[in-house]
Amino acid sequence: MTAIESLIAVKAQVLAATIHRLLRR
């Protein structure tokens, strides 16, 4: 389950970064 958790964490970070970028705009 480590790989899945890592993938979820990466996806969550990418999503958070995208949302922040959109909000900053």
PDB file of N, H, CA, C and O in Angstrom:
ATOM      1  N   MET A   1       0.855  -1.210   0.000  1.00  0.00           N
ATOM      2  CA  MET A   1       0.000   0.000   0.000  1.00  0.00           C
ATOM      3  C   MET A   1       0.885   1.251   0.000  1.00  0.00           C
ATOM      4  O   MET A   1       0.386   2.369  -0.127  1.00  0.00           O
ATOM      5  N   THR A   2       2.185   1.056   0.142  1.00  0.00           N
ATOM      6  H   THR A   2       2.590   0.147   0.246  1.00  0.00           H
ATOM      7  CA  THR A   2       3.065   2.235   0.171  1.00  0.00           C
ATOM      8  C   THR A   2       3.047   2.952  -1.188  1.00  0.00           C
ATOM      9  O   THR A   2       2.977   4.179  -1.258  1.00  0.00           O
ATOM     10  N   ALA A   3       3.113   2.162  -2.254  1.00  0.00           N
ATOM     11  H   ALA A   3       3.171   1.166  -2.197  1.00  0.00           H
ATOM     12  CA  ALA A   3       3.127   2.776  -3.590  1.00  0.00           C
ATOM     13  C   ALA A   3       1.841   3.558  -3.818  1.00  0.00           C
ATOM     14  O   ALA A   3       1.868   4.677  -4.330  1.00  0.00           O
ATOM     15  N   ILE A   4       0.719   2.967  -3.438  1.00  0.00           N
ATOM     16  H   ILE A   4       0.697   2.058  -3.022  1.00  0.00           H
ATOM     17  CA  ILE A   4      -0.570   3.657  -3.645  1.00  0.00           C
ATOM     18  C   ILE A   4      -0.603   4.955  -2.833  1.00  0.00           C
ATOM     19  O   ILE A   4      -1.021   6.002  -3.328  1.00  0.00           O
ATOM     20  N   GLU A   5      -0.155   4.865  -1.575  1.00  0.00           N
ATOM     21  H   GLU A   5       0.184   4.014  -1.173  1.00  0.00           H
ATOM     22  CA  GLU A   5      -0.179   6.087  -0.733  1.00  0.00           C
ATOM     23  C   GLU A   5       0.718   7.146  -1.344  1.00  0.00           C
ATOM     24  O   GLU A   5       0.372   8.327  -1.361  1.00  0.00           O
ATOM     25  N   SER A   6       1.872   6.726  -1.845  1.00  0.00           N
ATOM     26  H   SER A   6       2.153   5.766  -1.832  1.00  0.00           H
ATOM     27  CA  SER A   6       2.808   7.691  -2.450  1.00  0.00           C
ATOM     28  C   SER A   6       2.154   8.332  -3.676  1.00  0.00           C
ATOM     29  O   SER A   6       2.236   9.546  -3.863  1.00  0.00           O
ATOM     30  N   LEU A   7       1.513   7.526  -4.501  1.00  0.00           N
ATOM     31  H   LEU A   7       1.446   6.539  -4.350  1.00  0.00           H
ATOM     32  CA  LEU A   7       0.857   8.061  -5.703  1.00  0.00           C
ATOM     33  C   LEU A   7      -0.229   9.053  -5.312  1.00  0.00           C
ATOM     34  O   LEU A   7      -0.350  10.120  -5.915  1.00  0.00           O
ATOM     35  N   ILE A   8      -1.012   8.701  -4.310  1.00  0.00           N
ATOM     36  H   ILE A   8      -0.913   7.834  -3.821  1.00  0.00           H
ATOM     37  CA  ILE A   8      -2.102   9.593  -3.870  1.00  0.00           C
ATOM     38  C   ILE A   8      -1.506  10.907  -3.355  1.00  0.00           C
ATOM     39  O   ILE A   8      -2.019  11.986  -3.653  1.00  0.00           O
ATOM     40  N   ALA A   9      -0.424  10.808  -2.584  1.00  0.00           N
ATOM     41  H   ALA A   9      -0.007   9.932  -2.342  1.00  0.00           H
ATOM     42  CA  ALA A   9       0.208  12.015  -2.028  1.00  0.00           C
ATOM     43  C   ALA A   9       0.704  12.908  -3.164  1.00  0.00           C
ATOM     44  O   ALA A   9       0.514  14.124  -3.134  1.00  0.00           O
ATOM     45  N   VAL A  10       1.337  12.302  -4.157  1.00  0.00           N
ATOM     46  H   VAL A  10       1.491  11.314  -4.181  1.00  0.00           H
ATOM     47  CA  VAL A  10       1.847  13.101  -5.286  1.00  0.00           C
ATOM     48  C   VAL A  10       0.685  13.759  -6.030  1.00  0.00           C
ATOM     49  O   VAL A  10       0.740  14.944  -6.360  1.00  0.00           O
ATOM     50  N   LYS A  11      -0.353  12.988  -6.287  1.00  0.00           N
ATOM     51  H   LYS A  11      -0.397  12.026  -6.019  1.00  0.00           H
ATOM     52  CA  LYS A  11      -1.509  13.558  -7.019  1.00  0.00           C
ATOM     53  C   LYS A  11      -2.135  14.684  -6.209  1.00  0.00           C
ATOM     54  O   LYS A  11      -2.514  15.717  -6.760  1.00  0.00           O
ATOM     55  N   ALA A  12      -2.242  14.482  -4.905  1.00  0.00           N
ATOM     56  H   ALA A  12      -1.934  13.642  -4.457  1.00  0.00           H
ATOM     57  CA  ALA A  12      -2.839  15.513  -4.045  1.00  0.00           C
ATOM     58  C   ALA A  12      -1.976  16.778  -4.097  1.00  0.00           C
ATOM     59  O   ALA A  12      -2.503  17.888  -4.168  1.00  0.00           O
ATOM     60  N   GLN A  13      -0.658  16.609  -4.062  1.00  0.00           N
ATOM     61  H   GLN A  13      -0.230  15.707  -4.005  1.00  0.00           H
ATOM     62  CA  GLN A  13       0.227  17.781  -4.094  1.00  0.00           C
ATOM     63  C   GLN A  13       0.081  18.512  -5.428  1.00  0.00           C
ATOM     64  O   GLN A  13       0.005  19.741  -5.463  1.00  0.00           O
ATOM     65  N   VAL A  14       0.043  17.758  -6.514  1.00  0.00           N
ATOM     66  H   VAL A  14       0.105  16.760  -6.485  1.00  0.00           H
ATOM     67  CA  VAL A  14      -0.102  18.390  -7.841  1.00  0.00           C
ATOM     68  C   VAL A  14      -1.435  19.131  -7.921  1.00  0.00           C
ATOM     69  O   VAL A  14      -1.503  20.254  -8.421  1.00  0.00           O
ATOM     70  N   LEU A  15      -2.486  18.493  -7.427  1.00  0.00           N
ATOM     71  H   LEU A  15      -2.431  17.581  -7.021  1.00  0.00           H
ATOM     72  CA  LEU A  15      -3.809  19.146  -7.462  1.00  0.00           C
ATOM     73  C   LEU A  15      -3.787  20.418  -6.628  1.00  0.00           C
ATOM     74  O   LEU A  15      -4.299  21.453  -7.054  1.00  0.00           O
ATOM     75  N   ALA A  16      -3.196  20.341  -5.441  1.00  0.00           N
ATOM     76  H   ALA A  16      -2.781  19.500  -5.095  1.00  0.00           H
ATOM     77  CA  ALA A  16      -3.132  21.519  -4.559  1.00  0.00           C
ATOM     78  C   ALA A  16      -2.353  22.632  -5.262  1.00  0.00           C
ATOM     79  O   ALA A  16      -2.760  23.793  -5.219  1.00  0.00           O
ATOM     80  N   ALA A  17      -1.248  22.289  -5.901  1.00  0.00           N
ATOM     81  H   ALA A  17      -0.917  21.346  -5.935  1.00  0.00           H
ATOM     82  CA  ALA A  17      -0.444  23.311  -6.585  1.00  0.00           C
ATOM     83  C   ALA A  17      -1.256  23.938  -7.714  1.00  0.00           C
ATOM     84  O   ALA A  17      -1.227  25.156  -7.895  1.00  0.00           O
ATOM     85  N   THR A  18      -1.976  23.120  -8.472  1.00  0.00           N
ATOM     86  H   THR A  18      -1.999  22.131  -8.326  1.00  0.00           H
ATOM     87  CA  THR A  18      -2.787  23.656  -9.572  1.00  0.00           C
ATOM     88  C   THR A  18      -3.874  24.584  -9.033  1.00  0.00           C
ATOM     89  O   THR A  18      -4.103  25.662  -9.581  1.00  0.00           O
ATOM     90  N   ILE A  19      -4.534  24.168  -7.969  1.00  0.00           N
ATOM     91  H   ILE A  19      -4.348  23.292  -7.524  1.00  0.00           H
ATOM     92  CA  ILE A  19      -5.603  25.007  -7.385  1.00  0.00           C
ATOM     93  C   ILE A  19      -5.003  26.326  -6.908  1.00  0.00           C
ATOM     94  O   ILE A  19      -5.565  27.392  -7.158  1.00  0.00           O
ATOM     95  N   HIS A  20      -3.869  26.255  -6.226  1.00  0.00           N
ATOM     96  H   HIS A  20      -3.413  25.389  -6.023  1.00  0.00           H
ATOM     97  CA  HIS A  20      -3.242  27.489  -5.724  1.00  0.00           C
ATOM     98  C   HIS A  20      -2.886  28.405  -6.893  1.00  0.00           C
ATOM     99  O   HIS A  20      -3.078  29.619  -6.821  1.00  0.00           O
ATOM    100  N   ARG A  21      -2.368  27.815  -7.967  1.00  0.00           N
ATOM    101  H   ARG A  21      -2.212  26.829  -8.025  1.00  0.00           H
ATOM    102  CA  ARG A  21      -1.992  28.642  -9.126  1.00  0.00           C
ATOM    103  C   ARG A  21      -3.246  29.305  -9.715  1.00  0.00           C
ATOM    104  O   ARG A  21      -3.224  30.485 -10.065  1.00  0.00           O
ATOM    105  N   LEU A  22      -4.321  28.544  -9.819  1.00  0.00           N
ATOM    106  H   LEU A  22      -4.338  27.585  -9.535  1.00  0.00           H
ATOM    107  CA  LEU A  22      -5.556  29.105 -10.385  1.00  0.00           C
ATOM    108  C   LEU A  22      -6.085  30.211  -9.469  1.00  0.00           C
ATOM    109  O   LEU A  22      -6.563  31.242  -9.943  1.00  0.00           O
ATOM    110  N   LEU A  23      -5.995  29.989  -8.153  1.00  0.00           N
ATOM    111  H   LEU A  23      -5.607  29.152  -7.768  1.00  0.00           H
ATOM    112  CA  LEU A  23      -6.501  30.999  -7.207  1.00  0.00           C
ATOM    113  C   LEU A  23      -5.611  32.237  -7.257  1.00  0.00           C
ATOM    114  O   LEU A  23      -6.101  33.362  -7.160  1.00  0.00           O
ATOM    115  N   ARG A  24      -4.302  32.027  -7.407  1.00  0.00           N
ATOM    116  H   ARG A  24      -3.905  31.113  -7.486  1.00  0.00           H
ATOM    117  CA  ARG A  24      -3.380  33.178  -7.461  1.00  0.00           C
ATOM    118  C   ARG A  24      -3.680  34.028  -8.686  1.00  0.00           C
ATOM    119  O   ARG A  24      -3.522  35.248  -8.656  1.00  0.00           O
ATOM    120  N   ARG A  25      -4.110  33.384  -9.757  1.00  0.00           N
ATOM    121  H   ARG A  25      -4.238  32.392  -9.781  1.00  0.00           H
ATOM    122  CA  ARG A  25      -4.417  34.144 -10.973  1.00  0.00           C
ATOM    123  C   ARG A  25      -5.569  35.085 -10.652  1.00  0.00           C
ATOM    124  O   ARG A  25      -6.013  35.836 -11.521  1.00  0.00           O
TER     125      ARG A  25
END
